[in-house]
Amino acid sequence: MEGEYETIELEIQDYVSPECSCKIEDMIRDMEHVIDCSFDPVNNLLTVKAHRGMVKSEDIIERLKCCAVRCMECRPVYEEAQIEHKAAKMKKPMHDHHAMMEAEMKRHFIVAAIFTIPVLALSPSIQKWMGLSIPQLPILDILLVITSSIVVLYGGSIFYKGSIRSLRMRMLDMNVLVSIAILSGYIYSIGSTFLFEAPDFYWEISTLTTFILFGHWMEMKAARSAAGALKELVKLIPPTANLVRDDDIIEVPTSELKVGDVLLVKPGGKIPIDGVVIEGETSVNESMITGESKPVKKKKGDEVTGGTINLEGAIKIKVTKTGDETAIAQIIKLIKQAMTSKPKSQKLADRAANYLTLIAILVGGGTFIFWFGVGAGSLFALTLAITVIVITCPHALGLAIPAVTSISTTIAAKNGILIKNAEALEIAKNIDIVIFDKTGTLTKGEFGVTDIIRLGDWDEKRILEAAAAIEVNSEHVIGKGIIKKAREEGLKIKKTEKFLAVPGKGAKAIVGEDEVYIGNANLMRDLNINLDEYEDIVSKLSSECKTVVYVASNGRLQGLIALADIIRDESREAVNALKSLGVEVAMLTGDNKQTAAFVAKELGLDTFFAEVLPEEKAGTIKMLQEKGKRPAMVGDGINDAPALVQANVGIAIGAGTDVAVESADVVLIKNDPRDVSRLISLSEKTMRKMNENLVWATGYNILAIPAAAGILVPFGIILRPEIAAITMTVSSISVIVNALLLKRAKI
């Protein structure tokens, strides 16, 4: 049960290399009562699923402190928006750990770059290369040691701290590799200056440190482009709202609003929070939430969403949701959930990155032993060993998938598609059949009464009156259609006694002095009512795509109520779009075969499943899976929840119930079935980028390691450490840039 668990979100405040992700996750998973854990290195988000009330965020923070990893609990969305607003006014980021880490890396780079200049000027090998002849005085050696020490000890300290943290986690990562590379060269050079006669390594190590710092600074800037989605969404929330109190308008922080507060929203202003219009009419731009650019008319009684823009008239709204219950908070929650969830390819890449670090150390050590053993000299052997260690850094492999996941989930959200689980993006491209629920998904779900047919003692008015009395207890669209018709006819809705719902069949209740049954043919058969003589009437109505509701009392059928549900125009486009992708399209409904056949024919569906009871829907999906199909289920009701869970990808349509949303892998904010083909298209593009990044990251190492180890030495080609640093940087930045190209994709 979902209620037995809770999710704790933490933001890591330190720079943790992507290849450490799996180690952090394993460490937290080992805690008692923790069910699962996932870390997103692009957004620095740690998500922990645990038994409710059994694990505190403080416990997790303390566990991470043991490994020198600092973190804090994520703030509520509206509180975060308030801080963002203050930060904007102060023109500096507040509590943005990505920005803080980027600034720290920049600071270390600038200091290293400044002091690398005198190191180069003082190095004999550089002087010789430039044709200069400067006497080598002892004071110059001391200056060379001091300036290079500043570069290595201050500039590289950011990596040494990270390596201590990694080693505490019993993890070998990029920080460890860089620390080994820099410090081994530095210590060797110090020894050559004070202990033994040998060429020094100062300028190589100084430039290596500077290049690595520059590379990581650029990488962080690129990563922030991939990680900015959540901040942009938070910025949609206005920091203040105009609260109506008596006859006064008071400006108050949005985070302090309560359910029931009345707000004034002026033309051109953002709607600060979810509510319902109680006065005025306007048009609202909801594109930032739904991806739909067309303005939506709003009048008294209509719901409005926080973060959307009021375009025309001034309106007053009553707050209906606050905090984590608002639409934008839920969207941000789902995006965070998607970003921290991991497709199988990422889990594989994380493990591969761990092994690659170990390979780097072993190959680096082996390279030194080989070249020193063949008499190439200690400096040459150390140069190649350091080059191997630097160039083999698995940073690109660790970033390859998270960068794409972060961007693709953002693109999806901007198009009104909320990915709850990144694995769904990985699977969606392989879907070969999409099964739609009919009512409210392929059809509008707005049923209207078209026919009332008298079959017994009751007249049409009494049939409608009895049906409305029972259906007033129902939330089903058919029930709403009957209630709407009764009110249009001016009928008074009678009170009922002993109401009982019959799942998948209908309901019964005492209306006045009569025990009335209302429902489908299965309910009538349970009452032993013979329907054969009415078969022609029912068939005619069904052939017109009308849903037939039976009304019975006193052991006989009193009448029929026929209702029609309008097929969405978008449904035809959705079916055609899916077929163009080579995907079969089917429909799953509890309606009779005639109605289902009519809709299927109208839309050009490949197949349909009719008269399926709620408990049989998941079984239908399972049956398709047993035949080797990979189905996606699209639905919007409580009855669809088991089928959504059973399907390879469960897709909840926007107007769905909370249960359907909880059961789904993907939520479509708009009530638009065309978004299913957009999801599949995005999945294909996302997986293409993931595969490109993985091929590049692994291919780079396959080629780079032998080259760095000296396989090209017989041809006069030697890779130096600073070249390795540039290559490593290009490799890491390239996977991020390739992921950023996904932003240009059209879905």
N, C-alpha and C positions, 0 to 999 in steps of 0.2 A: 504493500500500500504506500502511495506517495506521501501520505500524512505521517508515516513513521519516520521519514527522513527530513533533513533540512540541509540547505546549501549555505556554506560559509565562504564569502569572497574576501580575499586578501590581496593587497597590492605590494609587490616586492619593491623595496626602496634601493636595493643595491643592483649593480650590473651583474647578472648571472648569465653566463654564456649558454647559448641554446643547447649545446650538447650535455649540459647539466640537468636539463628538464626532467629526464626519466629518473635521475637519482633523487631529485627533490620529491618527485611523485612517489617513488618507492619508500622514501623515508617517512612521508606523511601517512601513506597507506598502512605502514607497520603500526601506527597508533591504534589503540583499542577503540572500537566503535566507529572507526572510519571505514566507509564503504568503498569510496573511490576518491581519486585526486587527479587533477590535471593542471598543468602549468603552461601558460602561453608566453613564450619569451619575447614575442614582438610587442605585446601590450603589458608585459610584466604582471599578468593576472594569475593568481592561484585560486582555483575553485576546489572546495572540499565538500564531498557529500558524506554525511554522517548520520548516525541514529539521533533522532530529535532529542535535544536537551542533554545529550551525553558527552558532547565535545564542545568546549568553548574556544572562541577565536584566540583567547590568551594562551591556551594550551598549545595551539599550533605555532603561535608566535614564539613561545618559549622553546619549542622543539627546534625551530629554525635558528634561533639565537645560538644554540649549541654549535651550529656550523657557521656562525658569524654572518648569517643572512638576516637582514632587517626587513620587517614588513609591518603593514598596518591594515586594519579592517577598512574595507571600502566604505565611503560615505554614502548616505541616501542620495538619490539623484537630485532632489530639489535643494538639498544642502550643498551639494557639489556645484549646482548651477549658481548658487549665491556666491560661493568662493570664486568661481570662474568670472563672475561679474566684477567682483572686487579686484581681481587680478587684472582684468581688462582696463579698469579705471586707473590702476596703479602702473599700467603698461609694463607689467612683468609677470611671469608665470608664478602661480602659487601652488605648492604641493604637487607640481608636475615633475615626477621623478625622472621621466624620460628627458625632459628639458634640463633638469639638474645634472644628470649623468652626462648628457651631451656637453653641457657647459664645463663640467669637470675635465672631460676628455680634451676639449678644446684648450683649456688652460694648461694642461700638461703638455699638449702638443706645442703651444706657442713658446713655453719655457724651453722645451727640448730643442726646438728649431733655432731659437736665439743662441743657445750655447753650443749647438752643433757647428755653427759658423766658425768660431775660434778653434774648435777641435780639428776641423778640416784645414784651417790655415796653419796649425801647429804640427800637423802630421807629416813626417818625412816622406812617406810614399806619395802623398798628394803634391808636396813641394817638388818632388822629383818628376812627377807626371806633368806638372806645369812648367818644368824647366827652371825652377828656382833653386838657388844655392844659399841656404840660410844656415849659419853655424848652429849645431845642436848643443845649446847650453843647458846645464842642469835645471836652471830656472824655467826654461821652456818645457822641459819634461814635467816639472811640477804643475805648471799651468795646464798642460795637456791632461794630466791626471785629474785636476780639480774640475775643469770644464766638462770632461767626459763623465766624471762622477755625478755631477749635477744632472746631466742628461739621463744617465742610467738609473741613479738612485731616486731622483725625484720624478723624472718623466715616466720611468717604468714602474713606479710604486703602485700605480693603479692595478697593474697586472699581478704584482706580488701579493697584494691584499686578496685579490681574487683567487690566486693559487692556494693561499692558506685556507680560504673558505672551501675551495674544492677538495683539498686534501683532507680537511675535517670531515667532508662527506664521503671520503674514500673514493674520490673521483678524479680522474685525469682528464683535463679539458684544455681549451685554448689558453687559458691563463697560465696553466702549468707549463705548456709547451713554450709560450713566449718567455716566461720567466727563466726556464732552462736555457733557451737560446741566448737571451741577453746576458744573464749572469755568468754563463760559462765563458763567453767571449770576454766579458769584463774582468773576471777573475784571472783568466789566462793573461790578459794584457797587464794587469797589476803585477803578476808574477814576472812577466818579461821585463818590467821596469825596475823592480826592486830585488828579485830573487835569482833570475837566470837570464842569460843572454839569448834573446830571441826577438824577432820582429813583433811589434805590438799590433793590437786589433782595435784600437780606440775609435778610429773614424768609421770603420765598418759597423761597430756596435752602436755608435751614436746615430749614424744614419738609419740603421735598422730600427732602433727605438723610435726615432722621429717618424719614419715612414709607417710603422705599425700604429702609432698614435694618430697620425693623420688619417690612415685608412679606417680606423675604428670611429673616429669623429665623423667622417663622411658616411660610414655605414649607419651610424646612429641617426644622422640627419635623414638618410633615406628611409630607415625603419620608422621614423616618426611620421613620415608621409603615409606609410602603410598602417600606422597605429592611430591615426587621428580621427577615426570614425566616431568613437564614443564621445570624444570632446565636442565634435561638431553637433552631435545629437543633443548633448547637454546644453549647448549654447542656444538651442531652440526654445528653451524654457525662459520666459521673461523673469527677471529677478524680482520685479515688484508687480502688484496688482492693485486696481482701483476698487477698494472695498466700499460698498454702499452701507452706511450706518445712519439710520433715520434719514435726515435730509442732507447729510454730509457725504462727501467722497474722500476717503482716506487712503493714502498710498501705504501699502503694507508689503513686507517680504512675502513672496509667493510660498515659501516654505512654511509660513505660519498660518496658511489658510486652513479652514475646517469645513467639513461637510455641512451644507446648509447656508454657508456664506453667500451673499449676493454681490456680484461684481459688475462693474460697468466696463465694457470693452468698446473703445472708440474706433472709428473707421481708420484702417491702416495699422492698427495695433495688433499685437499677438494675443491670442487667447491664452491666458496664463495657466489654465488647469482644466481638467475635464469637468463638464457641467451640462446643464440643459437650459435652453433659451426660455426665459419667462417674460421677456418684453422686447419688441422690435423685430425687424426682419433685415436680412443681409445675405451676402454671398461670402463663402469662406474658401480660401485656398488651402487645400489639405494635401498638396503634393509632397510636402516634407514628411508626411506620415504614411500616405498611401501610394505615392508615386504617380497619382492621377492629377494631371495639370488642370483639368477643367474645373472651374469654380463650382461649389456646391451651394445651392440655395438653403437658407436656414430661416425657420420661423418659430413661433412660440411652440414649445413642446419638443423641438428637435435637439438632439444631442450634439455637443461640440467637443473637440479634442484639444487639450493643452498643446501649445507649440504651433498650432495652425494660425493663419493670418485672416483677420476680419477685413474684408475688402471695401464694404460699402457703408451700410447704416450702423449707427450706434445700437448696441444690444445690451441687455442685462441678462446675466446667466446666474443660475444657482449651482454652487459647487456640489458635485455628486461623488467625486473620487479625489483622494489626496494620496500623497506619498507613493509607495510602491504599487498602489492599485491603479494608478493612472496609465493611460495607453502608452505614453512615451517611456515611462518607467519600465513597463512590461517589455517594450521593444528593446530597450537598452539591456534589460536582463537577458532576453533571448539572444541578443548579439554577443554578449559576454559569454553566455553558455556555449554558443557555437564556436567562438574563438578559442575557448579553453578545451573544447572537445577535440579529439584527435582521430583523423581517419587512419586506417591501417597502414597506409604508406608512410605517415608521419611517425608512427610508433616504430616502424622498421628503420626509418632514417635515424631516429634518436639512438637506437641500439647500435646501428652501424657507426655513428659518430663516436660512440664510446670506444669501439674497437679500433677505429682509425687513429685515435689519440695514442693508444698503446702501440700501434704499428709505427707511428711517427717516432716514438722514443726508441723502439727496438731497431728500426731501420737507421735512424740517426746514429745510434751507438755502433751498429754494425758498419756503417759508412766510415766512421772515424777509425775503427779497428782495421778495416781493410786497407784504407789509404795510408795509414800510419805504418801498417805492416809491410806494404810494398815499397816503403821508403820515400813516400811523397812529402814527408815532413809534417810536423805537428800542426803548423799554421794552416796548411792546405787541407789536412784531414779535418781540423776543427771547423774550417770555413764551410766545407761541404756538409758536415754533420749538422751545423746550425741551419744551413740552407734547407736541408731535409726536414728538420723539425718545424721550421717556420712555414714552409710551403705546404706541408701536410696538414696544417691546422684544419680541423673539420667544421669550421665556422659556417661555411657556405652550405654544407649538408644539413647542419642544425637549423638554418634559416630557410631552407628551400621550401618547405611545406607551410610553416606558420605564416610566412609573408603572404602566400597566396590565399590561405584560409581567411586571414584578416581582411584582405581586400575583397574577396568574393562574397563574404557575408555582408560586407558594407554595401556592395553593389546590389545584392539581393534586397536588402532592407530599403534602399532608395527606390526600388521598383515594387515595393509592397509585398516582398517575399521574405519571411523571417525564417532563417535556418536555425533550428534548435540544436541540431547535431551535425557536426562537420562530416561525419560518416555518410549522412544522407546525400551530401553533395558528391561524394565518391561513388555512391551506388546509383544515383538517379540516371546517369548516362547509360546504364545497362538495362534500364526498365524496358520491357518489351510489350507490356500491356498495362493500360491505365483503366481502372474501374471507377466510374463515377457513381456516387449516390444520385438518385434522380431529383427528389424534391428539395428545392432550395439550392441545388448545385447546378444541374443542367436546366432546371426550370426555375422560375422566379420564386416559387414557394408562396405566392400570394393567391390563394385559392378563393374563387368567388362562386357562389351558388348559381347554377344555370338552370336546373330543373328540380321541381319537387313533384313527385309522382305518387298519387294516392292509390293504395292497393287494398286497404282494409276499411275499418269503420271511421277512421279519423280523416278530417279534411286537411288540406295543405297547411293551413295556419296552425293546427294542433300538432302536426308532424314537426314543423319547424320549431314551434314553441317547446316541445318536449326535448328535441335534439339540442336546442340552445341551452336549456336548463342543465343538461349533463355536460355539454362541451365548455360551459363557462369555467369549469374546473381544469380545462386542458390548455396546454401551451402549444399543442400541435397546430400547424398551419391550416389543416382542414377544419379543426375546431374553431379557429379564429375566423375562417370564412363563413361558417354557419352563424357565429355570434354577430358578425358584421351584417349579414343578411337580415337577421332577426331585428337588429336595431334599425336598419333601413326601413323595415316594415312597421316599425313603431311598437313592436311586441315587448311586453314586460318579461324580463328574465325571471322565471320562477325559482324558488329555492328547492333544493333536493335533499333527500335523506339517504343514508346508507350507500353513498357513492363508492364504487369499487372499479378500479382500472383493471382491465384484462390485457396484459402485455401482448403486443403484436396483433391484437384482435379488436379491441374497442373498450367499452365501459358499460356499466349499468348503474341505475340509481332509482330511488322512489321519487316520482314527480307527481305531486298531488296524491291521488289514490292509486296511481298506476306504477307497476314495476316496468321500467323502460330499459330496453337494451339498444345500444347504438354501436355499429362497428362494421366489420367486413363480413364476407361470406363465411369464413371459418367460424366466426362467432355464431352466426345463424345456424350452421350445421351442428354446433355444440348444443344448440337449443332444440335440435331435431326438427327444424323448420325446413320443409321441402321447397327448394328454390327452382326446381325444374320448370315450373309454369311461367317463371319470370325471366327465363334465360334469354329470350329474344330481346326483351326490353333492355336488360343489362348489357347484352352484347352490342346493341345499337349505341348505347351511351358510351361504352368502353371504346368502340371503334372511332368515336369522335374525340378520343383522348380525354374523357371525363372520368373522374374518380367517383365511384358509386358508394354511398354510405347507406347501410340498411338500418331502418328504425322498426323495432318490434316491441310488442306488448301483448299481454294476455295470451301468450302462446302462439301468436300469429304475426306475420309481417304486416305492418301498418303502412309502410311507404318507403320510397327511395328518395334520397337527396343526391343529386349529381353536382359535382364541382369540377371546374376546369383550372388547370395550372398552366400558366403561359411559359412556353419554351423561350429561354433567353436567346437573344440574337447572338451574343458572344459565344454561346455553346456550339453553334455551327462552325464558327471560326476556330474554336478550340479543337474540335474534332478534326477539322481539315489540317490544322497546324501539326497535330500529333501524328496524323497519318503521313504527312510529308516527311516526318522524322523517322518513318518506318515503324511506328508504334501502333499496336492494336488498341482499339477503344471499345470499352464495354460499359454496361450500366447494371447497377445492382439496386433492386427496389422491392419493397413489400407489396407494391401494387399488382393488380391482376395482369395476366399475360397479354390481354388485348391492349390495355393502356400502355404497357411496356413496349409492345411491338410497334404501336403507333409512334411513340417517341423515338424508338430506335430507327425506324424507317425515315422519319422526318430528319434526323440528324446524320443518318448514314453510318450508324454504329456497326461494328463488326459482329457483336453478339450482345445478349442481355440475359440477366438472371432475374426472373420475376417471382412474386409471391414468396419472397425469402423473409423468414421471421428474423427478428433481431439477433437471437442466439445462433442463427444459422449463417449470418454474414461472414463471421471469421472463418467458419468451415468452408465457405465458398472460396475464400482467398486461399486457404490451405490446400484445397483441392487443385487449384490452378498451380500452386507451387509444386505439388506432387507430380504434376504433369510436366515439370521443367520450366514453367513460366516464372518470370521475375516481375511480379505485379506491384503497382503503386495504387493505393486506395485514396480516393478523394471524397470526403464527407463532412457533414456539419452538425451532426446530432449525437446525442448520448448513445443512441442505438448503433452508431458507427464506430464507437470507441474500440471495441474488441477487434474489429476488422482493420482499423488504423494501426493497431499494435501488431497484428499478424502480418500485415503487408510488408514487403521489403522496404518500401518508403510510405509512411502514413502522412497524408496531406490534409490539414484542416482548412476548410474554406472560412473566410473572414467572419461571417456572421454566426459562427459556430458557438456551441456551448463551451464552458470552461473545461468540461471533461474531455470534449473532443480535442481541444487545444493541448491539454496535458498529455493526451495519448498520441499526439502526432509528432513526426520528426520535422515537419515544415508547416508553417502557418501562412496562409495567403490572406493578407489584410483586406484586400478588396474582394468583393463577391464576384470574382472574375475567373472562370475556368480556363481562360487563355493563359493565365499565369503558370499553368502546369507545363505547357510546352516551353515557356520562358525558363522555368526551373531546369528542365532537361537540357536546354541550350546552354544555360550557365554552367551546369554540371560538366558538360562536354568541354567547354572552354577552360573551366577551372582545372580539370584533370589534365588537359593538354599542358597547361602552365606548370602544374605540379611535376608532370613527367619530364618536361623540358628542364626544369630546375634540378631534378634528381639526376638526369642524364649528364647535365653540365657539371654538377658538383662531384659526381663519382668519376666521370670521364676526366675531369681536371686532375684529380688525384692519381688516377691510373697513369696519366702521361707525366705529371709533374714529379712524382716520387722518384722514378728511375732517372729522370733528367737531373734532378737535384743531387742524387746520390753519385753522379759522375759518369753515367753511361755514355755521355757525349764528349767526355774529356779527350778520347783518341782523335776526335774531329776538331779539337781546339775550342770547344764550347764549354764554358764553366758558368753555372748560375751562382751568383753571389747572394749573400743574405738579404741585402737591401732590395735586390730584384725579386727575391722570394717574398719579401714583405709586400711589395707592390702587386705581385701576382696574387697573393692571398687576399689582398684588399679588393682587387678587381673581381676576383671570384665571388667574394661575399656580396659586394655591391651589385654585381650582375644579376644574382638571383632575386634581389629586391627590386631592381629596375625591371626585370622581366615580369615580376609579379605586378608591378605598378602599371605595366602596359595593359593589364587586364581591365583597368578602368576605362579604356577606350572601347572595350567590347560592347556590342549591341546585343541585347537579348530580347 
